[in-house]
Amino acid sequence: MWDANSVAIFCVRAVSSAVRRACELGELATEVVATRETGYREWDPEVILIDRELENLYVQALQETNWQITLLSEELQRVELPGKSEPIYAVCDPFDGSALYRRKIKAFWFTALALYDFQGNPLASSVGDIVARRIEFVLPEGAFSAPLGNIEHRQPLRPNKTKSLKDAYLASYLMKPHFIYPTVERYKPLLSTVKFVLPNGGPCGFADVASGRCDVYFAVQQPMIEVFAGLPIALAAGCIVTDFDGNSVKFDPDINKRFDILCSCTEELHQQVLKMLR
């Protein structure tokens, strides 16, 4: 059986182990070891060694809990892990930043894991910044950040109080051409209004808003895994999270589903973006 605190601590430790393993692998684990099935991320089908190594680490850690888990992960997609607890979901993005990693560009290298009950309620979430060696995570009492291996030195995550779009830093994934052109063309009025655009997203987009590094995460057609692996951190930090119509975001285990998600540091800022979308 599990409780809220044990699940949260497990999540932090698993992500911390993944960050350490990524650091051990360094910049050389770029060998292509598999390809994803047609239809899932068909524009980026190759699985490289660091993806596989970190995913295997998470699978082993989850198996050792003896919890009954449905694992939803970028490479394995969906795997049932038998156990003796109430069933839970594990959502895993083993390594985010593969295209940059393959060219040895040390930026936006992340790993993430979140756990949900079978009603879709978040139980835990942790995002590891491999370059900064920092973990951002959820405990029952809130959202926190800590240096790798020093959870006792954790500090609360505090979103900014930005209320105006013209002062806002906005994160949105733009790095691959099939994202940058349609996103910039369709949402040019929004992107041209904010103060700064950070061209990255995924699980760390939610941590960016929760921590105050950004004020808005504008997630356009993001995969289920990259949304739900990090979303609980933003919620626990008090951020505002909805879809583009202003509706609450409900957990969906369909690994092929895409989401349009808006995460903001304040209600005032959130409503300005929603108004512009309308």
Phi, psi and omega in degrees: 000156181231159172231172188301317184289319181294322178295317181296315180294320176302316182298315179298315182293321180296316179291322177299318178297322179294321178297315179299317180296320178297320178294323177297320181291336180066220185254012192251000183272058186256001181298135176284122184248348180190173172232145179284160180294150176300135178104337177251112183050053185296340178281348184215067190278347188279134175257123180259170189303319182294325175302310184293317181300313183288323178297317177300323178298316179295317180301315180298316180297318180293320179297323183290344179287335187065021171277152175276112192230135165260111182269126175246110187221155189298322184269309180284339181071278181224125181222136177265124179248112184290152179191190187244008180265178166299145183292141176224162173260142168243126179248121190230127168248094190301316180212117180253120182124023187300318183297321178289318181301320183295337176257011179060035175267108186279080178202140174059046173259112185226160171220146188210149177214137174222153179236140181226150171281175186283358171268358178089013178273132181292136177253325183195157175200143177212137178238126180253125175269107186289324180290314181276350184053054183229144178242132173242135196203169179247131168244166180305333182267001178147193181253141188218165173230144178208150172297151179306126178082006183227055182299334179292343178261025183294149176236143179297142173279130183233108176298155175293169178251025182299132183239354183239136180299324183293344178257001192269141167266125184244131175256136175202137184289120184226003194287327179271141185305324182288351171261315190296315186291307180295325181292312182294319181294315184287322187249027180305317179304321179288311185293333180275352181269326185286167183282326186204144177240123174263120190276043182221159181206232185071199181304325183288343176300320178290321177293327178299318180286317181300326185272348183090004176291325175230168180253334181222136167247118184252095187264111183255117176050050180272142181298153181308315183298316184286341175279302191281348175289332184240345185305320182302333179295316179296317180296317181293334179275355178093013177288161177263125182228124175215177166278184184289350177261002179089009180272152177295153184264121181257138178299135178223120184281005178289108187293341181268357184283147177246153185226142168256111188235139175241125179235124184229156182280336179223156177296321181299315180293319180301315181293327177295319179292316179300319179298319179293323177296322179292000000 
